[in-house]
Amino acid sequence: MFLLSSNNQLNTLNVYYALKQTGLPLTLDKHKSIENISMKFSNINKMIIAFKNYEDFISLPVNINQLSNCFHQLLLKYEHYLGPLKFNPMKEEIISGTKAVKLRKTHCLILIEAIKSEKNSISKDKLYKILWPRDLNVQMNKLDTHLTNVKNLLKEHFNFKFSFSSEKGNLIFYIN
């Protein structure tokens, strides 16, 4: 969900494949991302990582644990605004003022996909496969139930209107 890019394509690939093994939500496809992480490799054995308003650096060479920890700490700072609400996908929570609500993994993934497809639609089949990739028997009512649960959760806890429409098997999310 976070696009990894840098000034050195080979290093980008190496870092991506190393970090992907640790389970961090990274991608090399700009169409599958919600935010960009930029890495800059310098000649002085240093890698600068820039992300939104945050920047960090790592001295090179680095082991996978140090690299993973640095990225993880940086990603924990990421927040996406849904109107007045702050959504932190890494912590799987929604925050408004002093109130924070922990989300289920499924609900978190729904919000991530809503953000990624904010200006476009997403097919219900595709969303179903993202949420439950191992299901052999597709049950669209299961998806509809979880969509309604997210909508009701945001309304109940924050009085926030999260709406969506479905037309010809495609979902359109309206956030704000």
C-alpha positions as CSV (number, residue, x, y, z in Angstrom):
1,M,0.0,0.0,0.0
2,F,3.0,2.3,0.3
3,L,4.9,2.9,-2.9
4,L,8.6,2.5,-2.6
5,S,10.8,4.6,-5.0
6,S,14.3,5.9,-5.1
7,N,17.1,7.4,-7.2
8,N,18.5,3.9,-7.7
9,Q,16.2,1.3,-9.3
10,L,18.4,-1.7,-8.3
11,N,18.6,-0.6,-4.7
12,T,14.8,0.0,-4.7
13,L,14.2,-3.6,-5.8
14,N,16.7,-5.0,-3.2
15,V,15.1,-3.0,-0.4
16,Y,11.6,-3.9,-1.6
17,Y,12.2,-7.6,-1.7
18,A,14.0,-7.6,1.6
19,L,11.3,-5.6,3.4
20,K,8.4,-7.5,1.7
21,Q,9.6,-10.6,3.6
22,T,9.1,-8.8,6.9
23,G,5.4,-8.2,6.1
24,L,5.5,-4.5,5.6
25,P,2.8,-3.2,3.3
26,L,4.9,-2.0,0.4
27,T,4.4,-2.0,-3.3
28,L,6.2,-1.0,-6.5
29,D,2.9,-0.3,-8.3
30,K,1.7,3.3,-8.1
31,H,-1.9,2.2,-8.7
32,K,-1.8,0.0,-5.6
33,S,-0.5,2.6,-3.2
34,I,-1.9,5.3,-1.0
35,E,1.3,7.1,-0.2
36,N,4.9,7.3,-1.5
37,I,8.1,6.5,0.4
38,S,11.2,8.0,-1.3
39,M,14.6,6.6,-0.6
40,K,17.8,8.5,-1.6
41,F,21.1,6.7,-1.7
42,S,24.1,9.0,-1.2
43,N,27.8,8.4,-1.8
44,I,28.6,8.7,1.9
45,N,27.1,5.3,2.9
46,K,23.7,6.7,3.9
47,M,20.2,6.1,2.8
48,I,17.6,8.9,3.4
49,I,14.0,7.8,3.7
50,A,11.4,10.5,3.1
51,F,7.7,10.0,3.8
52,K,5.1,12.8,3.9
53,N,6.6,15.3,6.4
54,Y,8.9,12.7,8.0
55,E,12.5,12.0,7.1
56,D,15.0,9.5,8.6
57,F,18.3,8.1,7.5
58,I,20.2,4.8,7.9
59,S,23.9,4.3,7.7
60,L,24.9,1.7,5.2
61,P,25.5,-1.2,5.2
62,V,22.5,-2.2,7.3
63,N,21.0,-5.5,8.4
64,I,17.4,-6.5,7.6
65,N,16.3,-6.0,11.2
66,Q,17.5,-2.4,11.4
67,L,16.1,-1.6,8.0
68,S,12.7,-3.2,8.8
69,N,12.5,-1.4,12.2
70,C,13.3,2.0,10.6
71,F,10.6,1.6,8.0
72,H,8.1,0.2,10.5
73,Q,8.7,3.2,12.9
74,L,8.2,5.6,10.0
75,L,5.0,3.9,8.8
76,L,3.5,4.0,12.3
77,K,3.5,7.8,11.9
78,Y,1.3,7.7,8.8
79,E,-2.2,9.1,9.2
80,H,-4.8,9.6,6.4
81,Y,-7.5,12.1,7.0
82,L,-11.1,10.9,6.4
83,G,-12.8,14.2,6.8
84,P,-12.2,15.1,10.5
85,L,-11.0,11.6,11.4
86,K,-7.4,10.4,11.4
87,F,-7.0,6.8,10.0
88,N,-3.8,5.0,10.9
89,P,-3.6,1.8,8.8
90,M,-0.5,0.5,10.5
91,K,-2.1,0.7,14.0
92,E,-5.5,-0.2,12.6
93,E,-7.2,2.6,14.3
94,I,-9.4,5.7,13.7
95,I,-8.8,8.7,15.9
96,S,-10.9,11.8,16.5
97,G,-9.6,14.1,19.2
98,T,-8.9,11.9,22.3
99,K,-11.1,9.1,21.1
100,A,-9.5,6.2,19.3
101,V,-11.2,3.1,18.0
102,K,-9.3,-0.1,17.1
103,L,-10.5,-1.6,13.8
104,R,-10.8,-5.2,12.8
105,K,-8.3,-6.2,10.1
106,T,-11.1,-6.6,7.6
107,H,-12.5,-3.1,8.3
108,C,-9.0,-1.6,8.1
109,L,-8.5,-3.2,4.6
110,I,-11.9,-1.9,3.5
111,L,-10.9,1.6,4.4
112,I,-7.5,1.2,2.7
113,E,-9.2,0.1,-0.5
114,A,-11.7,2.9,-0.2
115,I,-8.8,5.4,0.0
116,K,-7.0,3.8,-2.9
117,S,-10.1,3.8,-5.1
118,E,-11.5,7.2,-3.9
119,K,-11.6,8.7,-7.4
120,N,-12.5,5.4,-9.1
121,S,-14.6,2.4,-8.5
122,I,-13.4,-1.0,-7.4
123,S,-15.2,-4.2,-8.3
124,K,-16.8,-6.1,-5.5
125,D,-15.1,-9.3,-6.7
126,K,-11.7,-7.6,-6.5
127,L,-12.4,-6.3,-3.0
128,Y,-13.7,-9.7,-1.9
129,K,-10.4,-11.3,-3.1
130,I,-8.3,-8.7,-1.2
131,L,-10.2,-9.3,2.0
132,W,-10.5,-13.1,1.8
133,P,-7.9,-14.4,-0.7
134,R,-8.3,-18.0,0.5
135,D,-12.1,-18.2,0.2
136,L,-13.0,-20.7,-2.5
137,N,-16.8,-20.0,-2.2
138,V,-17.5,-16.3,-2.8
139,Q,-20.3,-15.0,-0.7
140,M,-21.1,-11.4,-1.6
141,N,-23.5,-11.0,1.3
142,K,-20.4,-11.4,3.6
143,L,-18.8,-8.4,1.8
144,D,-22.0,-6.4,2.1
145,T,-22.2,-7.1,5.8
146,H,-18.7,-6.0,6.4
147,L,-19.2,-2.8,4.4
148,T,-22.3,-2.0,6.4
149,N,-20.4,-2.8,9.7
150,V,-17.7,-0.2,8.8
151,K,-20.3,2.4,7.9
152,N,-22.2,1.8,11.1
153,L,-19.0,1.8,13.2
154,L,-17.9,5.2,11.9
155,K,-21.4,6.6,12.3
156,E,-21.8,5.2,15.9
157,H,-18.4,6.2,17.3
158,F,-17.7,9.4,15.4
159,N,-21.0,10.5,13.7
160,F,-19.1,10.2,10.4
161,K,-20.9,9.5,7.2
162,F,-19.0,6.8,5.3
163,S,-21.1,5.9,2.3
164,F,-20.8,3.8,-0.8
165,S,-22.9,2.7,-3.8
166,S,-22.9,-0.4,-5.8
167,E,-23.6,-0.4,-9.5
168,K,-23.1,-3.3,-11.9
169,G,-20.8,-5.1,-9.4
170,N,-18.6,-2.0,-8.8
171,L,-18.3,-0.1,-5.6
172,I,-17.9,3.7,-5.4
173,F,-16.9,5.1,-2.0
174,Y,-17.8,8.6,-0.8
175,I,-15.5,9.7,1.9
176,N,-16.2,13.1,3.6
